[in-house]
């Protein structure tokens, strides 16, 4: 499922290499037989928004969107389990599922990071969309909240919903989140800092890199010609990769 790899790369931290290859990705989306018209249009609209933006500006926007507060966190279990003890066991179970599919995470990596999850889905052949379906309640919530913030990233969430074949009344969901208090304002962030114990040790530096599956592990063919891993993005970026 090359399109899942593509969305994973677009959702990951925007490296200079990603910016340099947007033309190539645009051509693939425009010419791919794997995509129907609505999905193609959403992906092209997203890429078009960022193709004239340099890497630093895109990175700054990304940090401001995903690294402040938790409402649009790309860590799935943040929305499912929050800080409950169930989150730890869910991490263990998901990591074991990745390993059974040939994906090995490094010891500091969080398996519920959405781009990582989508890379796993891309290895699952006909079952890929079923795995996407399992998280559509989170994806729909992210879509509504990103739309509220007028972020083009909602297009990637809408693309995933379309691929999963799920109808979600986004209008109603947007109305529900309209009255939510923002958790990324200076006041909200100050409150979080007051309530949480912050550790400045290396344990918090969660590298979101993964060991990508080999061609033999992919059930439906080769990945995109250019689809760098999150580790490549971190190494080629002037700023650190996203952290939990």
Secondary structure, DSSP 8 states (H G I E B T S, - for coil): -HHHHHHHHHHS---HHHHHTHHHHHHHHHH-TT--HHHHHHHHHHHHHHTTS-HHHHHHHHHHHHSSSSTT-SBHHHHHTTTSTHHHHHHHHHHHHHHHTT-EE-TT--TTBHHHHHHHHTTSGGGHHHHHHTTHHHHHHHHHHHHHTT-TTHHHHHHHHHHHT----HHHHHHHHTT---SSSHHHHHHHHHHS----SGGG-----EE---GGG-TT----SS---HHHHHHH-SS-----
